[in-house]
Structures are given as structure tokens and as C-alpha cells.
């Protein structure tokens, strides 16, 4: 896989995990041995490359993953809320 494509996919994964842009830039610049400016450029231009990337994947599968993750997080939050008092 092209390194830029791989780096941008990793960018989206890290962002989905809740990392800040600064954390993402630091992690990806170290992992892919590239300048931080390249990662910031990816963030600035994501409006052009993200739609292209999302067309490459099965969105139904991604939706199921998101729904399952939401259900898990909701369950954990509910459990913690009920046991906190």
C-alpha cells in the first residue's frame, strides 16, 4: 500500500480513537519518518482525500462497527453511572 494512503488511513483511525491533532501529528511523524508539516498538510486537505478513501471501503461494515462501539460505550457509561452513587 502506498505510504501516503496508509498514513492517511492511520490518521483517521487515531482521530476516531479521540486523539488530538497534536498527538496524531507526533505519532504519525515518528511512525512514518516524515515531517510534522506533512501530517498537518494531510489534516488541512482532508476534505479532498477523505471522500476518496471512504469510497474504497464497505460503509455498511463501518457503520456496524460504529454502532457496536457506541453500544459498548453506552453500556459502560450506564454501568459507571449506576454504580457511582
C-alpha positions as CSV (number, residue, x, y, z in Angstrom):
1,X,0.0,0.0,0.0
2,X,1.2,3.5,-0.8
3,X,2.7,5.1,2.3
4,X,0.7,8.3,2.0
5,X,-2.5,6.3,1.8
6,X,-1.5,4.2,4.8
7,X,-0.6,7.3,6.8
8,X,-3.9,8.9,6.0
9,X,-5.9,5.9,7.0
10,X,-3.9,5.8,10.2
11,X,-4.7,9.5,10.7
12,X,-8.4,8.7,10.5
13,X,-8.1,5.7,12.9
14,X,-6.3,7.8,15.5
15,X,-8.7,10.6,15.2
16,X,-11.6,8.2,15.7
17,X,-9.9,7.0,18.9
18,X,-10.2,10.6,20.2
19,X,-6.6,11.7,19.9
20,X,-5.9,15.4,19.4
21,X,-4.3,16.7,16.3
22,X,-1.1,17.4,18.1
23,X,-1.0,13.8,19.3
24,X,-1.8,12.4,15.9
25,X,0.9,14.6,14.3
26,X,3.6,13.4,16.8
27,X,2.6,9.7,16.5
28,X,2.5,9.7,12.7
29,X,5.6,11.8,12.0
30,X,7.6,9.3,14.2
31,X,6.0,6.2,12.8
32,X,6.3,7.2,9.1
33,X,9.6,9.1,9.5
34,X,8.1,12.2,7.9
35,X,7.9,15.9,8.8
36,X,5.2,17.1,11.1
37,X,4.3,19.6,8.3
38,X,3.2,16.6,6.1
39,X,0.8,15.4,8.7
40,X,-0.6,18.9,9.2
41,X,-1.0,19.1,5.4
42,X,-3.0,15.9,5.5
43,X,-5.2,17.5,8.1
44,X,-5.7,20.7,6.1
45,X,-6.5,18.8,2.9
46,X,-8.6,16.0,4.3
47,X,-11.7,17.4,2.5
48,X,-10.2,16.3,-0.8
49,X,-8.7,12.9,0.2
50,X,-11.1,11.6,2.8
51,X,-14.1,11.1,0.5
52,X,-11.9,9.2,-1.9
53,X,-10.7,6.9,0.9
54,X,-14.2,6.3,2.2
55,X,-15.3,5.1,-1.2
56,X,-12.8,2.3,-1.1
57,X,-14.4,0.6,1.9
58,X,-17.6,-1.1,2.8
59,X,-19.5,1.6,4.7
60,X,-22.1,-0.9,6.0
61,X,-19.4,-2.8,7.8
62,X,-18.0,0.5,9.2
63,X,-21.5,1.5,10.4
64,X,-21.9,-1.8,12.2
65,X,-18.5,-1.3,13.9
66,X,-19.6,2.2,15.0
67,X,-22.9,1.1,16.3
68,X,-21.3,-1.8,18.2
69,X,-18.7,0.6,19.7
70,X,-21.5,3.1,20.6
71,X,-23.5,0.3,22.3
72,X,-20.4,-0.8,24.3
73,X,-19.6,2.8,25.4
74,X,-23.2,3.5,26.3
75,X,-23.3,0.3,28.4
76,X,-20.1,1.1,30.2
77,X,-21.2,4.7,30.9
78,X,-24.5,3.5,32.2
79,X,-22.8,0.9,34.4
80,X,-20.4,3.5,35.9
81,X,-23.3,6.0,36.4
82,X,-25.4,3.4,38.2
83,X,-22.5,2.2,40.4
84,X,-21.1,5.7,41.2
85,X,-23.8,6.6,43.7
